[in-house]
Amino acid sequence: MSLLEIRDLRLVFDGFEGRAHVLDGIDLSVATGEAVGIVGETGCGKSVLARSLLRLNPSPPARVTGGAIRFDGADILGMDQAALRRMRGRDIGMVFQDPVTYLNPVFTIGQQMAEVLRAHEPGLSRRALRARSVALLESVRLAEAEALLSRYPHELSGGMRQRVLIAQALAGNPRLLIADEPTTALDVTIQRQVLALIADLVRRLGLTLMLISHDLGVIGAVCRRIVVMYSGAIVEDAPAEALFRAPQHPYTRGLLAAIPDLNRPEHMPTSIPGSIPDLRHPPSGCRFHPRCPLAMPVCAREKPPLIPADAAQHLVACHAVAQSMAPAEFGLSGTPA
């Protein structure tokens, strides 16, 4: 059963220099208890998509121009502000990527934990707030949680601040946890600890997870399903094992080719030629076609739909892949652009 349903979501940013088409027809379903990773280059729309689920993109400049978002059947885009406030934190919790930005430097950790808890349970006594704060900090494996309540964010390490954000996101007992680049700016050892913590919380609390990153290694360590985004669109959606073993979209193959392989020192990582497009003037058809080695004339004319690739759960949006599976049906010549 799908907990989250996104259908043909389109979002633009209106600015002085023009309109940026940031999300271009996103279709995505997430089942209860599933761990889904969203991956792609910086600027592909991952964080904008995550914020759209809680309507956190500032408007203006952000504006939804089409589509629907449903959480457990409820229409998020149609909610009034009171219903939206009740949903935030209680149904959907979010871990933001920069703890320094989201933790107030002039308040203690205890004060900030209490503020979050009061938003969900206004009637809690001071003693209950303290006890719940300690329990939440301990649940994310922070030692000496009681003492941490009197400390300020700048007195904590980057990994400790990130764990505080995770504790705050869990305060309302959400069913869906969105983690937006939770390992940004952390060293490798702390990254592994934070990822292990998130995986443990998902398993122990029965959470549904949406993990966002530009790092396929981070995604692969936690998620069983990976969704690849490029320039505001989903280009591949597959079980993690299938995507690493047999990526279908040329962009996904390019991402994997750019990762160093320690088991093959002779393998030299390669970069994807070109650069991400200007979303104020995105390419027609498939947005990846100007950088794609398999581009055909149809790629510049028509946006490819997400279709089953080598398995029912493996979806890809690529005219070249579609042609290789059913050339007669698509009627493509295969002539390079």
C-alpha positions in Angstrom: 0.0 0.0 0.0 1.3 3.4 -1.0 1.8 5.9 1.9 2.9 8.7 -0.4 1.7 9.3 -3.9 3.1 12.1 -6.1 1.5 12.5 -9.6 2.7 14.8 -12.4 4.1 17.3 -9.9 5.3 20.5 -11.6 6.9 23.4 -9.8 8.4 26.7 -11.0 10.4 29.5 -9.3 9.5 32.9 -10.6 12.4 35.3 -10.5 13.6 38.6 -11.9 15.6 36.8 -14.5 12.9 34.5 -15.6 10.9 31.4 -14.6 12.9 28.3 -13.6 11.1 25.0 -14.3 12.4 23.1 -11.3 10.2 20.0 -11.1 9.0 18.6 -14.4 6.2 16.1 -14.0 7.3 14.0 -11.0 5.6 10.6 -10.6 6.6 8.7 -7.4 4.9 6.2 -5.0 6.4 5.2 -1.7 5.0 2.2 0.2 4.6 2.0 3.9 7.9 0.8 5.5 9.9 1.4 2.3 13.4 3.0 2.3 13.8 5.1 -0.9 16.8 7.0 -1.9 16.7 10.1 -4.2 20.0 10.8 -6.0 21.2 13.2 -8.6 23.6 16.1 -9.2 23.3 19.3 -7.2 20.5 21.4 -8.7 18.5 18.5 -10.0 15.5 19.3 -7.7 16.0 16.7 -4.9 15.6 19.1 -2.0 12.9 21.0 -3.7 10.9 17.8 -4.1 11.4 16.9 -0.4 10.3 20.4 0.7 7.3 20.2 -1.5 6.0 17.3 0.5 5.7 19.7 3.5 5.0 22.8 1.4 8.2 24.4 2.8 9.3 26.0 -0.5 8.9 29.8 0.0 6.0 31.1 -2.1 6.9 33.4 -3.8 9.1 32.5 -5.7 8.0 28.8 -5.6 4.7 27.9 -7.3 3.1 24.6 -8.0 1.7 24.6 -11.5 0.3 21.1 -11.6 0.0 17.7 -10.2 -0.9 16.2 -6.8 0.7 15.0 -3.6 -1.2 12.6 -1.3 -0.1 11.3 2.0 -2.2 8.3 3.2 -4.9 9.6 1.0 -4.9 13.2 2.2 -4.3 16.0 -0.4 -1.3 17.9 0.9 -1.5 20.6 -1.8 -5.2 21.3 -0.8 -4.6 21.5 3.0 -5.3 24.6 4.9 -2.6 26.0 7.2 -4.0 24.4 10.3 -4.1 20.9 8.8 -0.6 21.4 7.4 0.8 22.4 10.8 -0.8 19.2 12.3 0.8 17.1 9.6 4.3 18.5 9.9 6.3 16.6 12.3 3.5 14.2 13.3 3.0 12.5 10.0 6.1 13.6 8.1 9.3 14.5 9.9 12.3 16.1 8.2 16.0 16.1 8.9 17.6 19.1 7.2 21.1 19.0 5.7 22.7 21.9 7.7 22.4 21.7 11.5 24.2 25.0 11.9 21.4 26.7 10.0 18.5 24.9 11.7 19.7 25.0 15.3 19.5 28.5 16.9 22.9 29.5 18.4 21.4 31.5 21.2 19.3 28.8 22.8 20.4 25.6 24.5 19.7 22.1 23.1 17.2 21.6 25.9 15.3 24.8 25.1 15.1 23.8 21.4 14.0 20.2 22.1 11.3 21.5 24.4 10.0 23.9 21.8 9.6 21.1 19.3 7.9 18.8 21.8 5.5 21.6 22.9 4.4 22.0 19.2 3.3 18.3 19.2 2.2 18.0 22.9 1.2 21.4 24.3 0.2 20.0 27.7 3.5 18.5 28.7 4.9 19.6 32.1 8.5 20.9 32.4 9.6 17.7 34.0 7.9 15.6 31.2 9.5 17.8 28.5 12.9 17.2 30.1 12.4 13.5 30.3 11.1 13.2 26.7 14.1 15.3 25.5 16.6 13.1 27.2 14.8 9.9 25.8 14.9 11.3 22.3 18.6 12.3 22.5 19.4 8.8 23.9 17.4 7.2 21.1 19.9 8.7 18.6 22.8 7.4 20.6 24.0 10.7 22.1 25.9 10.0 25.3 25.3 12.0 28.5 22.0 13.3 27.1 21.0 15.0 30.3 24.1 17.1 30.3 23.6 18.0 26.6 20.4 19.8 27.4 22.3 22.7 28.9 24.8 23.1 26.1 24.6 25.3 23.0 24.9 24.1 19.4 28.4 25.5 18.9 29.6 23.3 21.8 28.7 20.2 19.9 30.5 18.5 17.0 28.9 18.3 13.5 27.9 14.7 14.0 26.3 15.5 17.4 24.3 18.5 15.9 23.0 16.2 13.1 21.8 13.7 15.7 20.0 16.5 17.5 18.2 17.3 14.3 17.3 13.7 13.9 15.9 13.6 17.4 13.8 16.6 16.8 12.4 15.1 13.6 11.4 12.0 15.6 9.7 14.1 18.3 6.3 13.8 16.7 6.5 10.1 16.0 6.2 10.5 12.3 5.4 7.7 9.8 7.6 9.2 7.0 11.1 10.5 7.7 12.7 12.7 5.1 16.5 13.0 5.5 17.9 15.7 3.2 21.6 15.2 2.7 22.1 14.2 6.4 25.8 13.5 6.0 26.8 16.8 4.3 30.1 18.2 5.7 30.7 15.2 8.0 33.9 13.2 7.8 33.7 9.6 6.5 33.7 8.0 10.0 30.8 10.1 11.3 28.9 9.7 8.0 28.9 5.9 8.5 27.7 6.4 12.1 24.8 8.7 11.1 23.8 6.3 8.2 23.9 3.3 10.6 21.8 5.3 13.0 19.2 6.2 10.4 19.0 2.5 9.2 18.6 1.3 12.8 15.8 3.9 13.5 13.9 2.8 10.3 14.1 -0.8 11.3 13.4 -0.3 15.0 10.6 2.2 14.7 9.0 0.9 11.4 9.6 4.2 9.7 9.1 4.9 6.0 12.3 6.7 4.7 13.1 9.1 1.9 16.9 9.7 1.9 18.2 12.4 -0.4 21.8 12.6 -1.5 24.1 13.3 -4.4 26.2 10.3 -3.3 25.2 6.9 -4.6 27.3 5.2 -1.9 25.4 6.9 0.8 22.1 5.9 -0.8 23.2 2.4 -1.4 24.2 1.9 2.2 20.6 2.5 3.5 18.0 2.2 0.8 16.7 -0.8 -1.1 15.2 1.3 -3.9 16.9 4.2 -5.7 15.3 7.0 -7.7 17.6 9.0 -10.0 16.7 12.6 -10.8 18.1 14.8 -13.5 17.1 18.4 -14.1 13.8 18.2 -12.3 12.7 14.8 -13.7 12.9 11.2 -12.7 15.0 9.3 -15.2 15.3 5.9 -13.4 13.6 4.1 -10.5 14.8 0.7 -9.5 15.7 -1.7 -6.7 19.2 -0.8 -5.5 20.7 -4.1 -6.4 19.3 -3.9 -10.0 20.4 -0.3 -10.5 24.0 -1.0 -9.4 24.2 -4.2 -11.4 22.5 -3.1 -14.6 21.8 0.7 -14.8 19.6 1.5 -17.8 19.6 5.2 -18.2 22.8 6.8 -19.7 22.8 9.4 -16.9 22.8 6.7 -14.2 25.6 4.9 -16.0 27.5 8.2 -16.1 27.0 8.7 -12.3 28.3 5.2 -11.6 31.3 5.6 -14.0 32.3 8.7 -12.0 32.8 6.7 -8.8 36.3 5.4 -8.1 36.5 1.6 -7.8 39.0 0.6 -5.1 38.8 -3.0 -6.2 40.1 -2.0 -9.7 42.9 0.6 -9.2 43.4 0.6 -13.0 39.9 1.9 -13.5 39.8 5.7 -14.1 36.6 7.5 -13.1 35.1 9.4 -16.0 32.9 12.5 -15.8 29.7 13.2 -17.7 30.4 15.7 -20.5 28.7 19.1 -20.5 26.9 20.6 -17.6 23.4 20.7 -16.1 21.0 22.9 -18.1 19.7 26.3 -17.1 16.2 25.6 -15.8 15.0 28.9 -17.0 15.6 27.6 -20.5 15.5 23.8 -20.2 16.1 21.6 -23.3 13.1 20.4 -25.1 12.2 16.7 -25.0 14.5 14.7 -22.7 16.5 17.2 -20.7 19.5 15.0 -20.7 19.8 14.7 -24.5 22.4 17.5 -25.0 24.8 15.4 -22.8 23.7 12.0 -23.8 25.9 9.6 -26.0 22.8 7.8 -27.1 20.7 10.8 -28.2 18.5 10.5 -31.2 16.3 13.1 -33.0 13.2 12.0 -31.0 15.0 12.8 -27.8 15.0 16.6 -28.6 11.3 16.4 -29.5 9.5 14.3 -26.9 9.9 13.8 -23.2 10.3 10.0 -22.6 7.8 8.4 -20.2 8.9 6.1 -17.3 8.5 2.6 -18.6 9.4 -0.9 -17.3 12.9 -1.8 -18.3 14.4 -5.3 -17.5 12.0 -6.0 -14.7 8.6 -4.8 -13.6 10.1 -2.8 -10.7 12.8 -1.2 -12.8 11.6 1.9 -14.6 13.5 4.1 -17.0 12.7 7.2 -19.0 14.8 6.9 -22.1 13.9 6.7 -25.8 17.0 4.6 -26.6 16.1 2.0 -24.0 12.5 1.9 -25.2 13.7 1.4 -28.8 16.0 -1.4 -27.8 13.1 -3.2 -26.1 10.4 -2.7 -28.8 11.7 -1.0 -31.9 8.7 -1.7 -34.0 6.3 -0.3 -31.4 8.2 3.0 -31.0 9.2 3.3 -34.7 12.5 5.0 -34.0 15.3 5.0 -36.5 18.2 4.9 -34.1 20.0 7.5 -36.1 22.2 9.6 -33.7 21.3 13.3 -33.3 
